[in-house]
Amino acid sequence: MQSIVAEKRDILGKKTNSLRKRGFLPAVIYGKGKPSESIAVKETDFLKLWKAAGESSIVELELDGKKRNVLIQDVAIDPLKDTPIHADFYAVDMTKTVKVEVPLEFIGESDAVKGGGILIKVSHAVEVESLPADLPRSLSVDLSILKNIGDSFAVKGLKVSKGVKMLKNLDEIIALVEAPRAEVELKGEEAVAPSLESIEVLSKKPKAEGEEAAETSSVPSSKNE
């Protein structure tokens, strides 16, 4: 299990910028029926932890010598620097189920895509429910089963371990392969193609001034710092 050490903080609001300048990330830890606590963790440690565990794996947080099992939640990102500026840790009860969004990992290659089809990824995560210890880090979407244009991958195709309950409709589409857009547009144009007579008539009719022709082809969260 991944772990991180935290310390309590009394610096709140805009003053947390001073923490960030010293390499610390402001955060909070909370749990069901428990008040939130303001904490801080080393930014470098958090980045390593976040990359390794994501937001659907249990990690161990040590605060004042006491260790707690937590999930990383609601990481706020600086839109300019693309770095974390705040994080929530949710303390879990290992004996009770939790609902978590699990990221999807797209693997394999589709013959339909190799043949010129367009891969459409409809979802990038699914919600599951299980005991904290059984939560998957990610779920794999095997694109190799998409052999032909129009083939799709549904939620029921995901493989989960015993004890993990899928909360999405099993028939909901996760990914599919569409025909190349140029081919679709060409068929559309053929379906509405004008006759030669209409083309000749239109070519002789002067356009009105200014006339133009155009074609247009879950676990609870806390926001406190």
Summary of the structure (lengths in Angstrom):
residues: 225
radius of gyration: 26.1
end to end distance: 26.4
largest distance: 87.6
contacts: 610
relative contact order: 0.15
helix: 24%
strand: 37%
